[in-house]
Amino acid sequence: YKKCYRITDKGKEDFKQWLNASPEKQMILRDPFLLRFAFFGFGDSERAVEIIEEQIKLYEKQLQRRNQNLSRWQKQGLYVRLIADLGVKFNEMYLEWLKNAKEEIVKESKQMLVKK
């Protein structure tokens, strides 16, 4: 037995108002990894690199899933396709940033060893 729900007239009006309103505020990125990343300088750089590598693996898997689902999302219409495209692009950008960050940390760690 399936329950069938319907939106009320008031619900339709509220939804229409919400849909037509200007965005309330900008996107806020609250990522526990980024908070930890900000304090990596106080810890062991080798462990920081390991954690970054874990993030890289996580985001590579996520990107693979997003790319696999992209064709399905493209069939959902223009706006859903554009959001899916944003997800893929954001994922690619974040991966690039993670790899660059790892590279810089490794490079700095090697320079610190040479100075000792």
C-alpha positions in Angstrom: 0.0 0.0 0.0 1.4 3.4 -1.1 0.6 6.7 0.5 0.0 9.5 -1.9 0.8 13.0 -0.8 -0.2 16.3 -2.5 1.0 19.8 -1.9 -1.6 22.2 -0.6 -2.5 25.4 -2.3 -0.7 27.3 0.5 2.3 25.0 0.0 2.3 25.7 -3.7 2.2 29.5 -3.0 5.0 29.2 -0.4 7.1 27.2 -2.8 6.5 29.7 -5.6 7.6 32.6 -3.4 10.7 30.7 -2.2 11.6 29.8 -5.8 11.3 33.4 -7.0 13.2 34.9 -4.0 16.7 36.1 -4.3 19.3 33.8 -2.7 19.7 34.5 1.0 23.4 34.3 1.2 26.5 32.9 -0.4 27.5 29.3 -0.2 29.5 28.5 3.0 32.0 25.7 2.8 32.2 23.9 6.1 34.5 21.0 5.6 36.0 19.3 8.7 39.0 18.4 6.5 39.7 22.0 5.7 39.6 23.0 9.3 42.1 20.3 10.1 44.2 21.3 7.1 44.5 24.8 8.5 46.3 23.4 11.5 48.6 20.9 9.7 51.5 23.2 10.2 51.4 22.4 13.9 51.7 18.7 13.3 53.7 16.1 11.5 53.9 16.9 7.8 54.2 13.2 6.8 50.9 12.5 8.5 49.4 15.6 6.8 50.4 14.1 3.4 48.9 10.8 4.4 45.6 12.5 5.3 45.7 14.5 2.0 46.2 11.3 0.1 43.2 9.8 1.8 41.2 12.9 0.7 42.5 12.5 -2.8 41.3 8.9 -3.0 37.9 9.9 -1.6 37.4 12.6 -4.1 38.7 10.5 -7.0 36.0 7.9 -6.1 33.4 10.6 -5.8 34.4 12.1 -9.2 34.1 8.6 -10.8 30.6 8.2 -9.3 29.6 11.7 -10.5 30.8 11.1 -14.0 29.0 7.7 -14.1 25.8 9.4 -13.0 26.2 12.4 -15.3 24.3 10.9 -18.2 21.4 10.1 -15.9 21.3 13.6 -14.6 21.5 15.1 -18.1 18.1 13.5 -18.8 16.5 15.4 -15.9 16.5 18.7 -17.7 18.6 21.8 -18.1 18.8 23.0 -14.5 19.5 19.6 -13.0 22.2 19.0 -15.7 23.8 22.3 -14.9 23.9 21.4 -11.1 25.4 18.0 -11.9 28.0 19.7 -14.1 28.9 22.1 -11.2 29.4 19.0 -9.0 31.8 17.5 -11.5 33.7 20.7 -12.0 33.9 21.4 -8.2 35.2 17.9 -7.6 37.8 18.3 -10.4 38.9 21.6 -9.0 39.1 20.3 -5.4 41.2 17.3 -6.5 43.6 19.6 -8.4 43.9 21.7 -5.3 44.5 18.7 -3.0 47.2 17.4 -5.4 48.9 20.8 -5.5 48.8 21.2 -1.8 50.3 17.7 -1.3 53.1 18.6 -3.8 53.9 21.8 -2.0 53.9 20.2 1.5 56.2 17.4 0.3 58.5 19.9 -1.4 58.7 22.1 1.8 59.3 19.0 3.9 62.3 18.0 1.8 63.7 21.6 2.0 63.4 21.5 5.8 65.3 18.2 5.9 68.1 19.7 3.7 68.4 22.7 6.1 68.8 20.5 9.1 
